Amino acid sequence: MMEKKYFVLDADTHMSPYKNFDGSIGAEQWEKIMEAAGIDKALVWLLPQGVEDVSESNAYIYEASRVNSRMVPFGWANIGEGVEKAKEDARKCLEEYGFCGVKLNGAQNEYYIDSPEAMEVIDVIARLGGMLAFHIGADYPEFTDPRRAAAAASRYPEMPILMVHMGGAGEPDVSDRVIETAKDYSNMYLIGSAIGVDKVKRAIDLLGADRVLFGSDTPFYNVEKVKAAYLEMLSAYGEETTEKVMGLNAKRLFGL
C-alpha cells in the first residue's frame, strides 16, 4: 500500500546570504534540502548567528523567494540594532517585500520580548496587518518566557502569534508553561521545532490540532528525521489531525 502523501509546510527554516557558521546554508542548499525531504512549502527566515545587520538577510530572503515558490518568506527585526531601525526593518518587510510577518528573537538578540522597545516594533507589525513570531525557548528563558509573549497576545488579540520552538531549544524545556499560557490566548500558535514530539503531542491534546504547526529548525536539525518523527507520532490521531499539523494549519495562517 502506498504511503499517503500529505501537503507539508515546514514552519521553521533558516538560510543566510553568507557563511554565519559551519552549518549555515544559502538558498540553493535550502532548496535541495527541502526537495529531498518532500517539503511542499516552508517558512524561511534568517540565520541569526553573527548577524550585525538583519536588513541584508531580509533582502536576500526576499530576492530568493521571488524565484522560488517553495519559500514562504518571513522577516526579522532586531531591537539590538536600535528600535527605530527595527521598526523600519519591520515596515520594509511588510510593506515593500510583502512578507506575511516579522520575527523577534530575544534569545539571540538579547532583549526582553515584552520590553517597551519590543512593543514599539510589535505596534508597527500590528498596524501593518502582519503576523508576529517569537523565539520561545529554554535557552534564554528570562528573555523569551511565554508569559512575556502574553503582552503582545492580549494587546493584539486578532494578530496571530507564532510561538517558535514552543519552549524547546534547550533543557529543561518550558513547553508546559507555553501550553498553559496558550490556553488563555487563542491567537498563539505553537511551532514544535527543536523539541521532542512527545511535547508536540501534549500540545495537540491540550490545545487541539488547529493550533500546532510542524517545524524542523533547518539547518540545525535534519528535516527528514523530524518529519518522520512527526508522522509516526501523528499516526495515532488519523488523517485529519495529521493534515492540519503537517501543513494545513500553516497554509491557512499564511494565506496560501
Secondary structure, 3 states (H helix, E strand, C coil): CCCCCCCCEEEEEEECCCCCCCCCCCHHHHHHHHHHHCCCEEEEEECCCCCCCHHHHHHHHHHHHHHCCCEEECEECCHHHCHHHHHHHHHHHHHHCCCCEEEECHHHHCCCCCCHHHHHHHHHHHHCCCEEEEECCCCCHHHHCHHHHHHHHHHCCCCCEEEECCCCCCCCCCHHHHHHHHHCCCCEEEEECCCCHHHHHHHHHHHCHHHEEECCCECCCCHHHHHHHHHHHHCCCCHHHHHHHHHHHHHHHCCC
